């Protein structure tokens, strides 16, 4: 870290470590308009997990946006580790953190006029509350298909992990109104299942784990790890489109995401999925995820 020691949680903004309470973006930053890409990492056993995978996805987004030359990835990698290690010290032993990096478009020229454009790069952390997922691992979660649709792929590349969440916020509000406590599962304009607001969806049909292909959805880090775990366990997988009706008729279903790894799905649109929860394949994968998380 810098020569100035900060005896409290910190953030990293554009190469400078600051106290967390002093971390802020100006109103003129394009990030305020959702023009930003992001990654959320987390720790397992107080160590950041899958750092290289997350930074590879961030690099992919930077390349698509033409921002690759504006971000010092080695410095960012070092900042991720330093901010996380520093901030863990301010929580009880055994605590886990979520570590977020985001890159914005920088200054809004409409506000500031012809100024030098520099991207804004931020790293910050928050306390993971893993206890909130314990019940969901045992009892599963509920999904509802709202009227809001997935953004068409020819409007916004789904492989970019972007910061704007407005359509997801509306979708989750609609899902909760239709089925309190449920999360939104979006479909595309063709009626094909895509993803949830926080992760990727899998269904199990006749022993095969099926998930939408990467050209339709954000390629989740936990999604990819789950596919690898399936292969290790001899579970056949397919990446192909499927419908809501296909999912309703599935033997099992689960979602994957960084905060929780893997969670069973209990119902879709009030209808139960499968006969047992969690199903045998979901249970096997949950066990493997528990090994990753707990050692």
Beta strands, then each sheet from edge to edge (+ up, - down):
strand 1: 10-13
strand 2: 16-19
strand 3: 36-44
strand 4: 47-48
strand 5: 97-104
strand 6: 120-127
strand 7: 141-144
strand 8: 183-187
strand 9: 193-196
strand 10: 200-205
strand 11: 208-211
strand 12: 236-239
strand 13: 252-257
strand 14: 261-268
strand 15: 271-272
sheet 1: 2+ 1- 6+ 5- 3+ 4-
sheet 2: 9+ 8- 7- 14- 13+ 10- 11+ 12+
sheet 3: 9+ 8- 7- 14- 15+
end
